[in-house]
Amino acid sequence: MEAWMNDVPTAVRASQQQLRRDVRDLPGRFARLSEALEAEVAAIRAEQAQGGAVPELLFKDVAAGKVTPAQRAHIKRRGCVVIRRVFDPDVVGAWNEAIVRYIDAVQYLQRMPQKAGLDKYFSALGASRPQIYSLYWSLPQMQARQHADMAAVRAWLNRLWTFEKNGTRYFDPDRQFNYADRIRRREPGDSTLGLSPHSDGGSVERWCEPTFRHVYREVFDGDPLAFDPFDAEGRTATREIPSPAVCSAFRTFQGWTALTRQGPGDGTLKLVPIAKTTPWMLLRALQPDVPDGDLCGAQPGRALGASPQWHAPLLAGLVSIPRVEPGDTVWWHSDVIHAVEDQHAGNGYSNVIYIGAAPWCGKNAAFAQRQAPAFLEGRSSPDFAPEDYELGFDGRAREENLSPLGRMQMGLREWA
């Protein structure tokens, strides 16, 4: 652990004071970013009124190389995309049914009260029927992760990034690491899962940790309007505070695959579809109305929250994703602010498998060395609370269930 992490409050106060002192023309920088943010939010509201601010593609167009430069530019501006019909709906329907049987077979609900105290970060959900299941190794999850069409989608998304500069390659866009995440199975009427707007992958680190400061170097030391959220320089070297609420792998995009039909009002995803939100948030915490030692509410070991108190101009751009069907996928840049609707007011289950785009790189290869034994033994993914529901369960996926591609994606076989 880095030395500053042993006394985070002191580090936060010192970093905030240092940045307030050293960032050149801080008021002018923030004013320019605020003007740009206001313009983007206005554009989002207009796009949403005209049919939707979240870009959409068909998988067949991605696979055939028919995505236009204008579409690519729009996705990079919005930092998100729905890619439809990645999987056959009948296959996905079978996966959904198999996951229901898997939850029952592993006796998740019966064992859950014994596990609830393990995760202090999400324990508020522990007293009720779960909506996110801490299961990682079911056959449907592994089959979706290692599917060739999923690999094609993730490679295409990775290539939206600048992954090589001046002879340095930061990640391999065409090789994936299968970062194991969980399952959402949200029942109609649920009001326990709502997650407030946030960005994953670190909070106070963005101001305090030198590796993060390098990622956001333009914001603090250059032209903040020139910040490129798709520049991979520094992204694969960041060091996060260890926490079950913080992803310690590198993801170009977070994402999920829809197992059921769902859309606005069904307790699903909302986004602020602006790729360049972080610069404004970083400088917002340095403004004179923010108390010393307070980075607009950012807390160590948590996601970076966006609150009405500090970030109202940004939250004016929060919109629901469009309706999706089984087999559609939803993707959002790791900096993009996102939330989950408070209430599932729909009629059917709102189910997804969380699968992000995590390209092969040194950071993810190191994480794979920690994750592979967890898979082989049936333990929880090492980025999450050690609930271990699948430990000793014969019905989980095994190494023999993996394709050659799947083995490479899990770090169980050298890349060919």
N, C-alpha and C positions, 0 to 999 in steps of 0.2 A: 504494500500500500504506500502511496506517495505520502511524504511527510506532512503536507498541508492537510491531508484528509484526517489526521489525528486531532485537529482542532479546526473544524470547518467554519464555525462562526467567526473566528478570528481571521481566517483566510478570506471569507466572504467580505468582511468589512475592509480588510487591507486591499483586496482586489478592486472593490468598488471605489475606494478613495484614490487608488493609483490610476485607475482608468479615468475617473473624473478629472484628475489633474493632467494626465498625459495625452488624452485624445484631443487632437487639434480641432478647433472650431466645433466643439460638441453641440452647441445649440443649432448651428447651421446644418450640420450633418443630420441631426434628428429632424429638423424642419423639412429637409429635402426628402428624407425617407417617409415622413408623415404625408407629404404631398403625393408621393408615389403610391403609398398604401391607399390613400383616399381614392385615387384614380382607379386602382385595381379593384377595390371593393365596389365602386360604381359600375365597373365593367362586369363584375360577377353578377350583380343584381340584375343588370340588363340581360345578360346571357341566360340567367336562370328564368327570367320572365319569358324569354323567347324559345324555351325548350330545354334548357339545362346548361349549367356552367361546368359540369364534369365531362370531359371529352369521352367519346366512345369509339371503339374500333371493333371490327369482326376479326376473330382469330384467323380466318381463312385469308384475310388481307395481310395480316402480319406475316403469316407463313409464306405467302406468295410474293412478299416484298412490295406490296402495293400501297403502303402507307406513304402519303405525300410529304414533302418537306414542310408544307404549311401545317399539316396535322402534327408532325413531330414538334414543330415550334410551339404549337398551341398546348400540347401535352407538357412540354418543358416549362411553359409559362404557368400553367395551372398546377403542375406538380402531381398530377393524378390522372388516372384513366380507368375506364371500365373496358375490359376486353371480353367480348361475348363469345359464347359457344366454344370455349376451349375444350370442354369435355362433353361427351354425348349425354343428354339428359337421362336416358335410361340407365347408363352406367352410374351416374351420380345418384339417381334414385335408389339403386341397389346399395351404393355406399352409405347413403343416409339410413336405410333400414338396417344395414349391418352394424352401424355405429350405435343405434338404439339397442340392438341385441348385445353389443359389446359392453355398453354401460351397465346393462342388467347382469351380464355374466361376471363382470369384475366386482359386482356388488358395491358399486360406487356410492349409491345413496345410503345404504346401510352402514358403510364404513366412514362416510363423510364426517359425522360429528366427532369421531375420534381424531380426525386430521385437522379440523378447523383451526385449532390454536397454533398450527405450525407456521401459518403465513400471516404475519402481523400487518402486511401491506394490503391484503385483500380480505381481512377477517370480517369486515362489515357484511360480506356476502355469506359468511359461513353459517349463519343461523337459519337461513331459508333454503328452499330448494335451489340448487346451483343453476346458473345460466351459462357459465364457462366451466368446462370440465378439464381438470388437470390430468388429461390422458394424452399420451404422445405416440404410442407405438401400435395403434390398431392397424389392421391390414389396409382399410380404406385410406388412412392418412399416409401410409408409406406408399401405396399405389399411386395416389395423387402426386406426392412429392417427386417420385422417380419417373413419372410419365414423360415420354419423349415430347409431347406437345407442351407440357409445362416447362420443360427445359428450353424449348424454342421460345416461349413467351418470355422467360426470364433472361435469356441471352439477348433478346431484342430490347428489353427494358434496360439491361446493363449497358448496352451500347448507346443509350441516350446520354451517358456520362462521358466526360473526358477522362479516360482511364490510363492514358499514356502521354507523357510529356518529356521532351528533352532526353529521350532514351530511358526514362524510368517508367516501368509499367506498375501501376498500383494494384490492379487486380486483373484476372483473366475473365473477360466478359462471357466467354462461351462455356465456362465450367462453373458449376454451381456447388455450393455447400448446402446440404439439406438441414437448415436450422429447424429444430423440432419445437413446434408451438402446440397450442391446445385446440380444443373444439368448443364452439359456441352452439348451444342448443337452447334457445330462448323461447319459453312457452307464452302463448297469448295471455295478456293481462299482467305480465310481469312488470314490476316497477322497481326491482332491486338492482338492476345492472347498469343503469345510466351512469356514464362516465363523463365528467366535465371536460371541456376542451383542453387539449394538451398535445405535446410533442414528446415522443419517446427517445431514449438513447442518451440520457444525461440531463442534468438541470444546472446546478451551480457550477459544474465543471466548465460550462461554456464561458464563464467569466474567470474562473480560478485556475484551470488546468492548462499548462502550456501547450499540450497537444491540441486541445480544442481552440485555444487562442490562435493557433496557426491556421486551423480550418477557416476561422472568421477574421483572418488577417486584414482583408480589405475593409472590413467594418470598422476596425479600431485604428488602422494605420494607413489605409489607402483611400480609395473612393468607394463609399458604401454602396452606391448605386451600381458599381461594377462587380459586386459580389456575384459569383456564379455558384449556385447550389449544386450544380452538376459537375463541378471540378473535384476530382477524387483526391487531389493532393492533400495529404494530411488525414484524410478520412479513415484510412485503414490503420492509423497509428494512435488513435485516441485511447485514452485510459479513463474508464468510468469508475465511479465509486461502486464497489461490489454491492449488489442488492437484487433480491428477487423481483424488483419492480423496474429494473433497468436492463435492457438488452446489451450484452457484452460482445455480440458479434457485429459485423458490418453488414448492413442491408442497404442496397440501393433504393429499394422500395419495400415498404410493408405491404401486406396483401392478404386477401382471403378468397376462397373459392366457395361460391354459393351452393349449398346442398338443397335449398328450398327456394321457392319464389318469395321475394321480399322487397320492400321499398319504403318510401316515406310513411311514417306512422307505424311501421312494423318493428320498432325497437332496434333499428339498425344504425348504420354509419352516417355521420355528418362530417363535412370537411370545410375548411377554409381553403378553397382551391387557389392558393397563391404559393408558388415555390419559394419566393423571397420574403418570407415572413420573419425569419430569425434576426436579420440585421435590425429591423425596427424594434423587436423585443429586447435585443441586447442593449441598444441605446436608450430604450424606455426606462430601464432599471438604473440608468445613470443620471436621470433628470432630477432637478432640485426638489421636486415634490415627493420623491421617494426617500424614506428614512434611511439613515446610515445603517448598514448591516442588513438591509432588506433588499433583495433582488426581485422585487415585485412578487414576493411570496414563494420564490423558488426554494425547494427543500431538498437536502441531500438524500440520495437513495430513492428519489421519486421521479416521475415524469415532470417535464417542464410545463406547468399549468399556464393557461391563458384565462384571466379572470375579468369580469366586468369592471372591477375596481380599477385595474391598471391597463387593460387591453381592449376597452370597448370599441375603439375604431376598427380594430382587427376583427373582433367577433361579429361586427356588422356584416361580414362576408361569409358567415357560417351557413351552409346550405346542406340539404339532404342529398344523398346519392340517388340516382334514378332507380327505378324498379329493375331488379335483376331476376334472372331465371336460373334454375339448376344448371350448373356447368359454366356459368359466367364467372369471371374473376374481377376483383376490384383491387387497384394498386394505388398507393400514395407514397410520395417521397418521404424519407425519414425525417425531414424537417417540417413537414406539413402539419398544421394544427388539425386535430380530428377529435371527435366526440362520439358518444353512443346515446341515442335517444333515451330519455328517462323512462318512457312508457312504451310497451308493446301493445298497441291498440288494434292489431290485426287479428285475423281468425286462425291462422296456422302457425306452426313452429317457424322460427327464424333461425336457421341452422347454417353454420359455416365451418370449414376447416381453415385455420390460419396457416397460410403458406406465403412467406415473403421471398424476395429475390436477394440472395446472399451469395455474391460471386466468390470464386476461390481466390484467396489471398493469404498472406501470412497470418493475419489476425484470425481469419476464419479457420485456417488449417490448425492453428493452435487450439481453437475452441473445439474443433472436430476431435482432437485427441482426448478431450475431456468428455465429449458427448458420446462417442462411440462405445465406451464401456457401459455407460448408462443404458444405451439401447440394448446391448448384448445381455445385460443383467435384468432389464425391465425396470430400471429405476427412473425417476423423474429426470427430465432434462436439467442439466446443471445450472441453467439460468433461472430456475424457478424453485419454489419451496420444495423440500424433499418429502413429498407426500407419498410417493412410491406405490400408488394404487396397483400398478401392473407388475410389481415385483412378485415373482413366483406364479404368475398367471400364465397358464399354458396357451391361452387363446390369443396372445399378442403376436405381432409380427416377429419373425426371426431372421437371421442373416440369410438363410436359404430362401426366404421370400423376396429377397432383393434381386433385381436385375444387375447385370454388370455395371450399367450406368448408376443404379442406386447404390451399389457398393462404393463406387468412386465418390459419389456425392456425400456419402457418410464417412469418408476417410478410411474405409476398410479395405481399399484396394488402390494401388497407384493409378493415376490417370494415364490412360493409353495415349 
